[in-house]
Amino acid sequence: MRKYAVGAVLACLLAACGGTSTSHDVVVYRAGARTVIDHPGGTGLTTAAINVPVSVDFRDLVTDVNVHPGETVHKGQQLLSLDRTPFASQAQALQSKQQLIQGEIQNVQGRIAIAQAKGDAAQVSALNSQIVSYQGQYVILQQQIDIANGRAALLSAPIDGAIGELKIAPGAFAAPGQILMTVIDTAHIEVTASLPISDRQFVSIGTSADISVTPTPGSTAPAMLLTGKVIEIAAGASGAGQFFQATVDAPNTADHAVLPGLQAYVRVSVDHNSPVVVSKLAVLNIDNDPTVYVVDGSVVHSRNVQLGVSDGTYIEILGGLKPGDLCVIVGSQLLNDGSKVRVTQTVS
């Protein structure tokens, strides 16, 4: 009886000191390919998708201004009056510039045809906004030609919209190319933002994106969220090679509540088709020294891993694991390198 009791005590002591080991039950995740959705973002200012600058190509006296900032205007409504004298000999130059604008319109029309063939309605809508802007500029040039030919002495609204900026007063001289005012249509809002260059390869025209707009100062209203798509990507990098610029277009709210010139945050939805992805539960010390317990037969080994993007549930592994590795997601708190384990469930 005494010998049995001593043996039991020794067995317990040996177990406590590590003389014997116990298998821990664990649940594992099988590393493998999966699409992880990343959301890179950046800040920018809101602009109206349709923005027609009103300017003159020659120094001239503005004799009258008929509108004020924020005023709603209709196509053909008088904006300002000019002294026609400087325009008398400039019809040919204005017509040449008009031809350049017509070329830009034809270029965008070609891009619209491509977008229509792809069934990309959002891209078609954004490109149509560009067409309207170019057509507005064309109308302003035609009005200057009419002034040069003695048929008029005023500029009128080239589109239906509102006066965005007004930078001229009666009696002032307009400089060549100076923007005297803008006529805008805020049915669509655009934001150009700088995004991490590491995501450049995953962002393309038509990529889904959100625009979160900061309320005006003093407002207690929550941020407004618009949903749109990427319509333009800059060819080069910026910010010493750390960023690239992308422009997002989104329909405004029904009451056109998002105004041009507001601070906005753009968040792009990027699909990473990664060959090695694990559940985020598998990664320990994720912020300092990310490690994963990998099952090897009946024991586990701790591995340092290099992390990629994460969508909050899954995380991309850039180094330290290979497809098929069994990574502990439940039961790791009791483990050390070399601990014996028994896999009770495998998920993927």
N, C-alpha and C positions, 0 to 999 in steps of 0.2 A: 504494500500500500504506500509506504514512504518512498520507495524507489519510483513508483509511478508519479507521485506528486513532484519529486525533484525533477524528473524528466519533463514534466509539463511546464515547470517554471523555466527550465533551461530553454525549452522550445520558444517560450514567449519572449525571453530575453534576446535570443538569437534573432527572432523576427523583428524585435524593436531596434536592434542594432544593425539590421541589414544583412544578417547572416543568411536569411532566406528572403525571397521577394514575392510579392503578391501581384497578380495581374489586375490592372485597372480596366474597368469597362469604359470604352470610348466610342463616340460616334465620329465618323470621318467623312470628309468631303473629297471626292475624286477630282483632282485638278484636270482641267481640260479647256477646250475652246469654247468661247461664249462671247456674245456681243455685250460690251459694257458701254452704257450711255454716259458720256461726260458732258459737262455744262460749262465750258469756258466762257468768260464774260469780260466786259470792259465798259467804260463810261464814254458818253458823248452828249451832244446837244441835239434836241429835236429840231427838225426842219420840216417845212411843208413839202410834200412830194411834188406839188406843182407850184413853182416859184418863177414868176416872169419878171426880170428886172426891166425897169423903164429907164432908158438912157438916150442920149443923143450923141451922134458921132462927131459933132463939131461944136466949138464954143458958141454959145448962144444965150440970149437974154430970155429968162422966163418971165413973161408978163403977167401971168395969173396962175394960181393953183386952186383947183376946185374940189379937192377931197381932203380928208384928214385921216390919221392913222386909225385902223380898226374899222373904218367905214366899209360897208358892203357895197360892192359896185357890180354893175352888169356890163357885159360886153358891149362896147360902143359908147359907154358913158364917158363924158369929157373929164380928163384928168388935169391937164394943164395947157396953157397957151404959150406960144413961142414967137419970137421975131423971125420971120421967114427969110430975111435977107441973107444970112450965112449959108442957107441951103441951096441958093439959086443955081450954083454950078456943081453940085455934088450928087446929082441923081445917078450918074454912072457908077461912082464908088459905092453908093448904097446898094445898087442892084447887084454888084459883085459880091458884097457881103451877104446879100439875100440868097444868092446861089450857094454859098458855103453852108448857110443854115439849112437850105433844102437838101444838101448832101447829107447833113447830119440826120435829118428826118428820114431819109431813105435808108441810111445805115441802121437806125433803130427799127424801122419797119422790117428789115431783113432779120433782125434778132427776134422780133415778135413772131415771124413765121416759124422760126426754129423752135421757140418756146411753145407755140401752138401745136407743132408736130409732136412735142414731148408731153403734151397735155398739162403743162405747168401753168395753171390759171393765175397763180400769184405773180409769177414772172411776167406774164402777159399784161396784167393790170399795172405793175410797176413801170413797164416799158411804155404803156399807153400814157402814163403820167408824164414821162419824158417827152413823148410826142407832143402833148398839149403844151408843155413848157417851150419847146422849140417853135411850135406854131405861133405861140404868143410873141416870141422874139421876132418871128417873120412878120407878124402884123405890125409891130412897132417900126420895123424897117420900112414896110410899105407906107406907113403913115408919114415917115420922114421923106420918102420919095414924093408923096403927094404934096408935102410942104415945099420941097425943092421945085416942083412943077407948078407951084402957085395955086394948087387946088384946095389948100387948107392952111391953118395956122395953129393947129392944136394936136395933142396926142390924146387918144381915148383908150379906155380899158380894153386890153386884148382878149380877156377871158372874163367869165363870171367868177367872182371871188371877193376878196377883201384886201384893203390896203395894209400891207405888212409894215413897211418902213416908209417914212417920208423925210427926205433929206434936202429939200429945196424950198425956198420961199419966194413969193412974188418980188420981182425986182432984182433977184440974184442971177448971176451968170452960171450956166451949167458948163462944166469942163467936158471935153471929149471923153466919152466912155464912162463918165461919172454916173453912178446909179442914183437917180433922182427919187425913185420910190420903187417898191415891189408890189406886185399884185399876186396874191397867193390863194391857193385852194387847199384847205386842211383836211379834206376827206381822207387822205392818206398821210401818214407821218413817216419820216425817215430819220435814222440815226446812223452816223458813221462812228465806229468804235475801234479801239486797238485791242486785239486779242493775242494770246500767247502764240509765238511762232511755232511752238511744238505741235499745235493743233492745225496748222495751215494745211497739211496734207489731207485732213479729214473734213474740211469745210469746203463746200462747193455752192455754186449758184442754185438756189432752191432749198438749201438747208433750213430747217425750221428754227425759229428764233423768237424770243420774247423781248419786249421793251417794257421795262419797269420805269415809270415816270415819277420823279419826286414832285410832290405838290408844291405850289407856289409858297414862298415864305409867309409864315403866319397862319397857313391853313392847317386845320386839324383833320382834314380828309386823308384817308389812307392812300398809299401810292396806287396809281392807275397802271393796269397791265394790259398791254396790247400784244396780240399774237400775229406774227408775220413770218417773212422768209428773207434769206440773204439774196440781195439782187446785184451786188457788185463786190468784187474782191480786188484789192490793190495788187499790182504785179510784184512790187518789191516789198522789202521789210522796212520797219521803222524802229525807232528807239534803240539804236545801236544793235540792230539785228535781233532784238528780243520780242518784237511784236509785228503784226501785220494788220492792215485796216480792212474792215468789212462793213458794208452798208446794208442795213436791214430796213425793209419797207413793211408797214403794217397798216391795216384800216384803222382809222380813228374811231372813237366812240360815236354813238349816234348823234350826240349833241356837240361833236367836235370839241370836247373838253380839253384835249391835249393841245397846248399851244406851242408854236415854234419858240425855240430859245430856252427850253427847260432842260435841266439836268436829267439824264436818263441812264439807265444801266441796261446793257444788252447782254442777253444770255443765249448762247447758241447751243442747240442739241446736236452732239457729235457722237456717232456710232463708232466705237473701237472694236473691230473684229479681232479679238486677241486669242492667240493659241494657248495661253496658260492663264486661267482664271480660277480663283478659289472664293469660297465664301469669306466675307470679311471677318466672320467669327474665328477663322483659323489663324489670323495674324495677331500675335502678341507684341506688346511694346511698339505699337504701330507708329508712334511719333518719334521715338528715340532710336531704338535698335530693333526693327521689325524682324520677328522670327516666327517660324512655323514648326510644329512637331509633326514629323513625317513617320508613318508606320513602316517599319522594315521587318517583315516576318512577324515576330511576336514582341518586338521592342520598338521604341520610338527614338528618333534622333532629332535634335534641335538644329534647324537650318536658318541661317540668315538669308533674307530675301530682299530683292530690290522691287519696290512697288511702282506701279503705273497709275492709271486713273481708276477711280472708284465711283460707283453710283449709289453708294450707301449700303448696298446689300452684297455686291460682288466687287472684287478688286483684282486688277490686272497684275500679274507677276512678270516682271521683266528679267529677273535672274534669280537663281537659287532653287527653282523647281522645274520639273518637266511634266508633260502630259501624263496622266495616269497615277501620279503620286497621291497617296492617301494621307490627307492632312486632318489632324484632330480638330474638331470644332466643338465637341462636348467632352468634358472630363480633363482638360489640359491643366487645370489648377492643381492637380495632385501629381503632375508628372515632372520628371527630371530627365536629362539626357540618358538614355539607356534603360528607362523604366519599361517593365513588362506590361503589355496591354492585351486586351481582348476586344476585338472590334464587334460591337453589337449591331451596328447599322452603318451602311454606306449610302451617302446621298451624292447627287451630282446635278 
